[in-house]
Amino acid sequence: MRGESVWLNCSYDLEHEKLYSIKWHKNNVEFYRYLPDDSPPGQKYELAGIYIDLSRSREGNIFMSKTDVDSEGNYRCEVSTDAPVFQTVKGEREMRIYVNPSSPPVIRGTKQHYVSGETVNVSCISSPSRPAAFLKWWINDREARKDEIVYLPPDESPDGLYTSTLILTFKATSGHFWSGRMKLVCEAIISQAHTLRSKEILISNNATTHHGTVFTDYGAHKDGPIIKGGKSNYDIGDIVDINCTASKSQPPAELHWFINDKEAKPKYLVPREPITYTDGMISTVLGLQFQVKHRHFQRNEMRLRCTATLSEVKRMTSEPLEAEISEQQMSDLHVDFNTGAVSSGSLWCYTSFNQWWISFILTLFSRTAF
């Protein structure tokens, strides 16, 4: 989340080699380096979104005291050994910055009166957020049809936040009233993706030993993805054909394959049919299939990693607008959306019109679901 501190950790195993340098880059721009033979060994370089606290940073593990929207990007750590080997290994990970809406969406553009056959044209506007909120309109608990919706591109503010707007337009008819009531609700949905769990296997081209390593970024490793179908040894020209299955979740996890820390090419990916459970949960399945080349082996080893990205979905609803009319008015529909101040309870407002009455209920609530 924006404003929070974060650790950037770069772990490595030099075996018996001597460390020469550790360098950190964001979007291919260097912002930190550690050279054990320099004084001081750790040095930082000014870059938008980077707030390093050198007093708390150690070697390849650096501490950022805060974050903002400029902190978002691809981060890469490079570790190099000294003479005589001069070998460099790299690891890369994406950082995303989230900002939740400060309040539910609001409805704008309602008129005080609508008559049967008149066009309702209202807008739902979200509070600023990052990423942009996805908006939905509901009419009497039914999601609005596509022909009733006008989509507008989100507006980006100078501070990197987005405001979404969704227009609802339709003709008011008696069919929009259930037992004399019609309700309009706008819902804002924010999806925040988190790389939670990874599973990695180590494959050799000159031995039969099979190594499996589980890297857990969050949660227990028993809930991580499962890799099946692989062999412990592959020769040049062999076909790798393996599957990664995510733990069941809702919404379903998004899977990614990596070969030696580089994301696999799209042509290597084989989408599989997801597994659906009786409780509504889903396990995503993604295959990896390619012919082994010399370049796939580093020091006679090839690392295959599957990462499951789960999304945390947050929902916020607008103040619902409810109209109630008497049964005798159904033949001559006359609706009043009173959008004045609303207390925390229910507000009843009675209006007389040609000896007929119309009562309106405005109920204030917000709902957040994960």
N, C-alpha and C positions, 0 to 999 in steps of 0.2 A: 504494500500500500504506500501511496505517496507520503513522504515525510519520515518513514521508518528507516532505521539503520539496517545495515546488511553486511554479512561477512562474505567475502569472495575467497574460496578455498581452492588452492591448487596443490593436489597431492601427487607425489611421484616416487619412483623407485629407481635410483641411479645404479643399483647393483654395486659394482666396485669402481665406478667412474667418479671423477671429481666434478662437482658442480661449477659451471662457469657463469650462468645467468638465468634469471627468471624474469620474464616480461609479460605484462598484462596489456591487452588492447581492447578498445571498444570500437566496434564498427571499423576495424583495421587501423585505428589510430592509437599509438602507444601512450599510456598515461602513467605507467609505473614500471620500474625495473629494480631488480635486486641483484647486485654483484658482490659476492662475499669479500672480494679483494679490495673493493672501494671503501672510502670513508667519507660520509656514512654509506653503508652498503645499500640502504633503501632510498630511492629517489622517486618523487612524483612529479608529474607534468600537468599543467592546468588544462582542463577539458570540461566542457559544459556537462553538467550532471554528475561529475565525479567529485566526491568530498571525502578524501582519504585522511584518516587519522594515523599518522606515522607512528605515534607513540604506542598505539595498540596493534600495529601491523608487524608481522614476523615473517620474514622470507617471502614465500609465495602466498601467504594468507594475509589478506589486507582487509581492514575494517573501514567501511564507509559510514560516517556518522549520521548521514541522512540521505534521502533520495528525493528526486522530483521527476517530472515527466521527461526531462532530458537524460535521465539515468537509463531510460529504456534503450535496449539495443542488444547486439551480439557481443559477448565477452569471450576473449580467447586468452588462454595462458600458454606460454611457450617456455619450455625448460631445455636448456642447452648444457652439454657437458664440455669439459675442458679438453685440451690436447691429451692424448693424440687422436681421440675418437671424433670430437666435434659433432656429436649427434644432437638433433633437436626433435623433441616430441611436443605435440600440441593437443589441447583439449578446448572445446568450445561449448558455450551454453548461452541461451537467450534469457534476458531479463525483461519482464513486463511490469509496468507500473499501472496500478489500478486506483481509481478514485470513485467511491460509491456516491450515488445521488444523495444530497442532503435532505431531500423531502420527496414525497410522492409526486407523480405527475399531476398537472392541473388541466382543467378543461376551460377553453376560451371560446368565445363567439356565440354563446347561447343567447337567444332572444327571450323576451319576457313572455311572448305568446306564440303558439303555433296552431294553425288550423289544419284540418284534414286536407291533404293534397299539397301542403306547403313543404318546401325543401328544408330539411334540417342540415345545417352546415357548421360543424363545430371542429375545433382543433384540440389535440392533446399535445401538451408541451412538457417534456421531461426536465428535471433539474440537471445541471451540468454534471457530467460523469466522464470517466475514461475506463473502458471504451464507450462508444456511444450506446445509449440504451435502445433496445429493440422494443417497439411499442405495438400494442394490440388494442383494438376496440371490441367491446362486447355490448350487444343489444339484447337485453333480457336474458343474460347468461349464455347467449349464442355469439360465437365469434363472427364479427362482421365479414361479409363477403368481399371478395377482391374488387368487385365493381362498385362497392360502397366506400372504398378507401382511396385516398390520394397520398402517395408517398413523396416526401420531400427529403433532400439530402441533409444530413446533420450539419449544424453550424459549429465551426471550431473557433474557440476563443483564443486570445493571445497566450493564455496560460496552458494551452494544450488540452482543455476540456471540451466535450461535445454536448450540444443540446439537440435533442431529437424532436421532430414535429410530425404528427400524423393526423391527417384530416379525415373526418367521417362525414359523408354527405348522402342523404337519402330522403325520400318523400314520406312524411308521416301519414300513416293510414291506420284504420281501426285494427288491422292485423298486427300492428306493433304493440298492442296492449293485451296483456294476459290478465284476465280478471280485472280489467280496468286499470292496469298499471304498466308503465314502461320504464325501464332502467337503462341508463347509459353508464358504462364504466370503461376507463382507460387503464391499461396495465403496462408497466415498464419492466423489462426483463434485462438483467445484467448478467453476463456469463463471464466468469473469471477462471481462466485455465491455470492449472498448477501441475508442473511435472512432478509426479509423486513417487513413482516406483520404476525401477529398471531391473532387467535381468540380462546378464552378459555371459557368454560362453567363449572359451579359448580353444581354438582349433590349431592343430599342428600339421605340417606336411612331411614330417620325418619321424613321427612317433605315434604310438597308439594310445597315449595317455590322454584322457579327457578331463579338462578342468572346467568347473563351473563356479562362477562368482556372482553373488547377489549384491547389488548396490542399492541401498534403500535411502531415498531422500526424505521420505515422510511415511510414517506408519510402519507396520510390521511387514517383514519380508514375505511372510506367508501369504500376504494379499497382493504380492507383486505378480507381474505377468509370467506365463509359463512358456518356455520354448521347447518344441517337440519336433522330432524328425531328423535331427542332425547327427552327424558322425563325428568321432573324435579325430579322424584323419582324412584329409582330402589331398589328392594329387592335382597337379596342373591339368586342366581340361575337364575335371569332374564337375558335376552339376550339384550345386547346393540347393536343396528344396526343403525348407523348414517353415514351421508355422509358429506364430506368437499369439497366445490367447490371454486376454486381459481378465482380471477378476470381474465378477458381475457387479454392475453399478447402474445407477440411473441419475443423470443421463449417461449413456455409454461412454467408455473411455476412448480416447483417440490414440492410435498406436503409430509409432515411428520406428523404423529399422535404421541401424547405424553399422557401417563396416569400418573398423579401425577409427572410430570416433567421427567419421564423416557420414552424413545422412545418405542412405541408399538412394540410388537413382530411381525415378518413378518407373522405369521399364523393368526394374528388378522386383517390384511389388506386385503381389497377387492378392486382391481382396477376396476374402472368404465370407461365407454366410455366417452372420452373427448367431450366437446361441441365445435364445429367449427362454427365460424361466417362468414358472407359473406365478411367481410373485411380481412379475413385471420387470424384473431386473434383466440386464443384457450383458453378455460377454462379447466384446469385439474380437475378431480373429483376422490377422493379417499375415499373408505368406511372404516369404523372401525366396527368390529363385534366380540364380545366375550361374554362369560358368566361371570356374576358378581360373584366375590369371596370375602371372608372376607378381604383379603389383599388389595383389591382395595379401601377400605375406610380408611381414616385417619381422626380421630375425626368426624366420621359419614359423611364425605364428600369425594367426588371423583372429581378430576379435570381432564377434558379432553381438550386437546389443539391441534389445528391444525396450523401448520406453513407453509407458502408458501415461497419457496426460488426461487427468480428470478435470471436469469443469464444475465449479460451484455456482449454482444458479440462484440469483436473488430476484425476488419479485416484489413490486410495490404497486398498489392500485390507487387510482384517483379517488376523490370524493364521488361516490355514486350519485347520480341524479335520478330520483324516483318521482313519477307523476301518478297520482291516483285520481280517477274520475268516477262519477256516479254512473250507474248502469244506464240511466235515461239519457246520458250525454253521448252514448256510443254512436248514435246516428249522426251527431253533429259534433265531431271531435274538436276540442279546444283545449290546448295544453299550455301550461305556464311553468317554465323552468325558472325558479327563483334562485338566483345565485348570490344572494347577499350573504352577510355574515352568518356563520353557523356555530352554534355552541357545541360542546363535547357530547351533548345528548341529542335527542331527536327534536327537530323544529317543525311545528305544525303551523301552516299559514292558510287561512280560509279566505276565499275571494268569491264574491257574488257576481253573477253575470246572467242577465235575463232570467232571474229567479232560479237559476241553476247554480250549483256550487261545485267548485273544484278545490281539492285539498292537495297539498304538496308536502312531501317528506324529503328532507335532505339529511342523510345520515353520514356523519363523518367517521371514516375509519381508514386505516392503512393496514395492509397485510404484508408480511415478509415471510417468504418460504424459501428454504434452502434445498 
